[in-house]
Amino acid sequence: MRRFVFGILFFALLGSALAADSSAAIVPDEKHAALKILPGRQGYAFEQPEIMIRQRLFGLAHGVSLLAAACLDLPEHSGSAQDAYASWHAKQAQAIKTLVTDLARYYFGSRADESRWQDLVRALNLKDSIQASLGQVSLQEACASLPAAIVRPRYQLDKLLALSAAPQPATAPAAEAVSPSPSFSEPGK
């Protein structure tokens, strides 16, 4: 029952975040045919830093959503994980909308408005389960740490996206060069 409630909450939050821009609509219809990715656009865009930043941030958002969903199966963590995720998602809704819109346009071009979250997951070759990404960390540990971890700067997609848009110095010594994209570890670590 909690998984069902969380699913409704997840799609309601994500849907409301995207409602203002129909080009980024996520269609929760299971009968939706997978969109064809534009030629040469499968996977990560290493040659396009702005797209790659969005890809990495989308991957982070996807990982957080997978972890939060997995935590619902653990009664001792389901309530706190659900509350933490809902609060985080409400704060990050505009950034998530931007990521989804930009990536949908990149991967699907004129068909971007037909894309779903799963289409982007497939385009980026992301996993549908968090289990393999946890490594040595148990789901119990990851779920216990989710509420404290999700409020950290590494999960503030809005700020990370804004930083990526900030002008970068034209030249910087190689030893001092700073990547505009953050370094991420797997959620829950």
C-alpha positions in Angstrom: 0.0 0.0 0.0 2.8 2.4 0.9 4.5 1.7 -2.5 1.2 2.6 -4.2 0.9 5.8 -2.2 4.5 6.7 -2.9 4.0 6.0 -6.6 1.0 8.4 -6.7 3.0 11.0 -4.7 6.0 10.6 -7.0 4.0 11.1 -10.2 1.9 13.9 -8.7 5.0 15.8 -7.6 6.8 15.2 -10.9 3.7 15.8 -12.9 3.0 19.1 -11.2 6.6 20.1 -11.7 6.3 19.5 -15.4 2.7 20.7 -16.0 3.8 24.2 -17.0 5.8 22.9 -19.9 4.1 20.3 -22.0 7.3 19.6 -23.9 8.6 17.8 -20.9 5.5 15.8 -20.1 6.1 12.4 -18.5 3.4 10.1 -19.6 2.8 7.4 -16.9 1.0 5.2 -19.5 2.6 1.7 -19.5 1.5 1.2 -23.1 3.6 4.2 -24.3 6.0 3.0 -27.0 9.7 3.7 -26.4 10.8 6.7 -28.3 13.6 6.4 -30.8 16.8 8.2 -29.8 18.3 10.6 -32.3 21.3 9.1 -34.2 24.6 9.6 -32.3 22.9 10.6 -29.0 22.9 7.3 -27.1 24.6 7.5 -23.7 26.7 10.4 -22.4 27.6 13.6 -24.4 31.3 13.9 -23.3 31.8 16.5 -26.0 29.0 18.7 -24.8 29.6 19.8 -21.2 26.2 21.5 -20.7 24.4 18.4 -21.8 26.7 16.1 -19.8 26.0 18.1 -16.6 22.3 17.7 -17.2 22.8 14.0 -17.8 24.8 13.6 -14.5 22.2 15.5 -12.5 19.3 13.5 -14.1 21.2 10.4 -13.1 21.5 11.6 -9.6 17.7 12.5 -9.4 17.0 9.0 -10.8 19.2 7.4 -8.2 17.5 9.3 -5.4 14.1 8.3 -6.6 15.1 4.6 -6.9 16.5 4.6 -3.4 13.4 6.3 -1.9 11.2 3.8 -3.7 13.3 0.9 -2.4 13.1 2.3 1.2 9.3 1.9 1.1 9.8 -1.8 1.5 11.5 -1.3 4.9 8.8 -0.4 7.4 11.3 1.2 9.8 12.5 3.6 7.1 9.6 4.0 4.7 8.0 7.0 6.5 11.2 9.0 6.9 12.4 8.2 3.4 9.0 9.2 1.9 8.9 12.4 3.8 12.5 13.3 3.0 12.0 12.5 -0.7 8.8 14.5 -1.0 10.4 17.5 0.7 13.5 17.3 -1.6 11.4 16.8 -4.7 9.2 19.8 -3.9 12.4 22.0 -3.6 14.0 20.5 -6.8 10.9 20.3 -9.0 11.9 23.2 -11.2 15.5 21.9 -11.7 14.1 18.4 -12.5 11.7 20.0 -15.0 14.7 21.8 -16.7 16.8 18.6 -16.8 13.9 16.5 -18.2 13.0 19.2 -20.8 16.6 19.8 -22.0 17.5 16.1 -22.1 14.2 15.2 -23.9 15.1 17.8 -26.6 18.6 16.5 -26.8 17.7 12.8 -27.2 14.3 13.0 -29.0 14.3 16.3 -30.9 10.9 17.1 -32.3 9.3 14.2 -30.3 10.6 15.5 -26.9 7.0 16.3 -25.8 6.2 12.6 -26.0 9.0 11.5 -23.7 8.7 9.9 -20.4 11.1 9.5 -17.5 11.8 5.9 -18.6 12.7 7.1 -22.1 15.5 9.2 -20.6 16.5 6.4 -18.3 16.9 4.1 -21.3 18.7 6.8 -23.3 21.3 7.1 -20.5 21.5 3.4 -19.9 20.5 3.9 -16.3 19.4 1.0 -14.0 15.9 0.3 -12.9 17.0 -0.8 -9.5 19.2 0.7 -6.8 20.4 -2.6 -5.4 23.5 -3.0 -7.7 24.6 0.6 -7.1 24.7 0.2 -3.3 27.7 -2.0 -3.4 28.9 -2.9 0.1 26.2 -0.6 1.7 23.1 -2.4 2.8 19.7 -1.1 1.8 19.0 -0.6 5.5 22.0 1.7 5.9 21.2 3.6 2.7 17.6 4.2 3.8 18.7 5.2 7.3 21.0 7.8 5.8 18.7 9.1 3.1 16.9 11.9 5.1 20.3 13.3 6.3 22.0 12.9 2.9 19.4 14.3 0.7 19.6 17.8 2.2 23.4 18.0 1.5 24.7 20.3 -1.3 25.4 17.4 -3.6 21.7 16.8 -4.0 20.7 20.5 -4.5 20.1 20.1 -8.2 18.9 23.6 -8.6 22.1 25.1 -7.3 24.3 22.7 -9.2 22.4 23.5 -12.4 22.8 27.2 -11.8 26.5 26.8 -11.1 26.9 25.0 -14.4 25.4 28.0 -16.2 27.8 30.4 -14.5 30.5 31.8 -16.8 33.7 29.8 -16.4 37.2 31.5 -16.5 38.6 31.4 -20.0 41.9 29.9 -18.9 42.9 28.2 -15.7 46.1 26.3 -14.9 45.6 22.6 -15.4 46.5 21.9 -11.7 43.8 24.3 -10.6 41.1 23.5 -13.1 37.7 22.9 -11.6 35.1 20.9 -13.4 31.7 22.6 -13.5 30.0 19.2 -12.9 30.0 17.9 -9.3 31.6 14.6 -8.3 28.9 12.2 -7.3 29.0 9.0 -5.4 26.1 6.5 -5.4 23.1 7.6 -3.3 23.2 6.5 0.3 27.0 6.4 0.5 
